[in-house]
Amino acid sequence: MLLRVHHKTTYRYSAPVTESHNEVRLHPLTDEDQTRLEFQLTLSPPARVFSYEQPGGIVSHFNIHVPHTELVILAESLVQTYRHDPFERLNWVEDDWGFYAREDIRQRYAEYLAPTRAVPFHPELERIAQLTRRQAGVSAASFLYTLTRLLHRLLEYKPGATHVHTTLEQFLENPRGVCQDFAHLMLAVCRREGIPARYVCGYLYGGYETLEIRGQQASHAWIECLMPGERWCGFDPTNSLLVNDYYVKAFVGRDYSDVTPTRGVYRGPAHHELTVEVDVKDAEREADRR
């Protein structure tokens, strides 16, 4: 699928900012699931952009040294995705849990097995895992698919109920939140069960006609789990879906703190407002309409 992504971030300050230093993770990845065909980053005020690669993706940074009351960051991308059949990487029959017990696997993917500040091990995780196992088949794929659907049923999607600093413990006490919270909880359960899992930040095309899609108007979050055979497969508990070619990956990491789309510091007033606008379109359909 050919998807065009517009991601506009606007910071408005209550008084002029004399300088700001910023870092963004907005480049879609190029990997076996997708190819980034175009990318353009436009800034207002304009600034020179420097970029470098990390294991999770591309980081761009820039500094602005002129007074400004507004900063606009516009990222425009064109991406070809290749996940037409997300089920092809999954084995539904074989008891393949021995793969995760292998010492070489545990060593190679240790960073995606360890708890983090945002993804700690909590007593509630065992209860969720036990409930999942009672409903799932014998394979790891069946466990992960069942867990995805279970979390979708147990958790309430409610924008504004949490924020980026909400802890997993707070979310478990009042399980209402957004895709970031859903992803962190599924990461915690998977890692608790010995399955390497990583956080993914990106975009979701909401072109489905029969499903209510959550997270299409902003950056979206889901997780990828390492499957036997050492291939990553995406699971979206927010929408109870396997990740398909409607998804665009921008950055991967241990949790949200690794993949934050925009972050920075500035010298100026304490108060500012942030707005984010995301639009994902089917580029081929748009071309046909012309």
N, C-alpha and C positions, 0 to 999 in steps of 0.2 A: 504494500500500500504506500502511496506517495502522500505524505502529510506536510503541510505548511504550518509553522508555529510562529505566533507573535506573542512575545512576553514583554509587557511594559511595566516597569517599576518606577513609581514616582515618590520622591521624598519632598515634602513641603515643610519649610522651617518658619518659625514665628518671627525670626529676625535674620539678617544676613549671616551666613556661614562664611568664615574667612578662608577655610581650607578643609578638605576632606580626603580621606584615604580609604579606598574601596576595593573589595574583592568579590568576584562573581563566578558562579559555576552554572553557566547557562548554555555551554556548547553541547549539543547532543553528541552522544558517543558514536563511534564507528566500531562495530564488532560483528560477530556472526549473526546477530539478530537484526541489525540495521546498518545503514550507511548514511552518514551526513554528507549531503550533496552541496549545500550552501549554508553559510552562516555569516551574519553581519551584526555587529554590535555598534549602536549609535548612541552617543552621549550628548546631553545638554545640561550644563556647558560642555563643550568639546574637550577632550583630553586624549593624550597618547596612551594606548593600551598595550600592556605587556602580557604575554601568556606563557604558561609552562604546563607540562603534563605531570600528573600524579597517577598513582595506580588506579584511582577511582574515576579519572576523567581529566578534563582541561580546566585550569584555573586562570582567570584573567584578572589583572589588577591595574588600577589607575589612580592618579592623584589629581585633585583640582585645587589650584592655588588662587583662584579669583573669587571675590565675594559672590555669593549666590543665595537665593531664597528658595530655589527649587532645583532638584537633581532628577533628571529623567534618564533611565537606562532602558533602551529598547533592543531586545534580542530577536532577530528574525532568522528562521531556519527552514530548510527544506530537507526532509529525511525520507529515505526509502526503507520500509520495514519488511521483514521476511518471516514473521511468525504466523503464517496462514493456518497451520494446524498445531496449536500449542500442546496437544495430547501426544504428539509423536515421541517426545522425550521421556514419557512416563511408562513404567512397567506396573501394571495393576495386579499381577498374579503372584509373582515370585516373592518369597520372604527374603529380602535383600538387605536387611539391617546390619548384617556382618560387615558391609562396606564401611559403615561409620565407626566400627570398632577398630579398624586397621590403624596402626600407629603412624604409618606414613601419611595417611589422610588427616589424622588429628594434628600432626605436626605442621603439615603444609597449609592447613586452613585454620590455624589456631586463633587468628585474630577474629574470625567469624564464629568461633565457638565460645569465646570468653565473654563474660558479662561486662557491661559498661555502665557508666553513670545513668544513662538514659534507658538501658536495657539490663536491669539487675535481675538476679534470680530471686523469686518471691514464692512463698508457700502456695499461693493460689495457682501457680503454673502446673503443679502436679495434678491438681484436681481437674484442670482443663485438659491436660494430656490424658488422664484416665478416662474422662468422658469421651474424648476423641477416639481412643483405642477401642472402646466398647461399640462404637458405631462404624469403625473403619475395617478394611480387610487387612491382609497380612503384609502388604507391601508398604514401603516408605511413601510411594506416590499416593496410595489410598489414604494413608494417615494425613498427609499434607493437604490433599484435596478436601478431606472431611474436616480438618481443622479450619481451613479457609471458610467453608460454609457454616461451621459452628460459630466462629467468631462473628460472622456477618449476622447471625441470628441473635447472639447473646448481647452484642454491643449496639448502642444507639448512635446513629450518625447525627450529630448536632453541632453545626458550626457555631463558634463562640463560646461553647461550654468549656473549652480548654485553650491553652496558649502554648507557645513553643517551649516554655519552661515547665510545663506540667509534668510531674513525675509519674512513672508507671504506677507507683503505689497510690497516688491520688486518683489516677484514672480508674484503677481497680475498685476503689471505694465508691466511685460514682461513674460507672462505665458509659459515659456519654462523651463523644468527642469527634475528631476528624481523622482523616487518613493517616496522619502521623501517629496518632495514638493506636489505631488498629495495627499499623505496621510494627510499632515497637512491641506490642503485646505478642504478636505472632512470632517476631524475632526471638523474644524471650522464651517462649514455649519450645520453639525449634532447637535453640541452643541448649536448653535444659534437657532435651531428648538426645543431644549429641549430633544434631544435624547442622552443619555449617550453613549460616544464613546471613544475608547482607541486605542493607537498606538501599532502596532505589528511589531517587527523586527524578521526576520527569513530567510527562504530559500524557493526557488521555483524550482521544478523539471521541466525542459523544454522539456519534452518528447512528447509534442503535435506534431502531424505530419501536422496539417492543420492550426495552428495558429502561428502567430509571437509572441513569449513570450519575454517580457521585464523584465530584472532584474535577470536573471538566472545565470549570471556570477559573482555576488557579493551578499552581504546580501540584502535581499529584504524587503520592507515595505508595509504594508497594514493596514486596520483598522478593528476593531470589534465593532459592535453596539449592544446595549442591546435590545433584541426583547421582545414584550409582552409575559409574561411567564417567564421572567428573564433568558433567555438563550442568550449567545453571538453568533453572526453570523458574519462571516468575509466577507469584501467587498474589492476588489482590483481595484481601479480606474485606475491604471497604465495599466492594461491589460483588463479592462472591464469584470471582472469575479467575480462570487461568489467564495469564498475560498473553495477549495475541498481537496481531499487527496493528491494532488501534493504539498501542502504547509506544511512546518515544522515551528512551532512557537518556538522561542528561548526566547523572553522576551516581556512583555507588560508594557505599562506605559502611562503617560499623553501625551507625545510627544517624539521626538527623544532624547532629553537630558536625559530622564529616561532610555533609552534602549541602549545607545551607546555600540557597541560590544567590543571595546577596548578603553581604555583611561589611561593616566598616566603622570608622570613627571619624568624628568631625570636631572642629573648633567653632563654637558658637552657642546659640541658645539651647537650653535643655529640652524644649518642647519641639516635637516634629510630628507630622502625620505621614503615614505610609499607605499607598494604594497600589494594588497589583491587578493588572488586567491580562488575562490569558485567552488567546483564541487559537483553536486548532481546526484546520480545515482539510478536507480531502482535495488535494491539489488537482487530481485528474478530473474530479467532478466539477470543480470550479472552472477548469479549462474547457470542458464540454459545454458549460453554460454560456461561455463567450462565443 
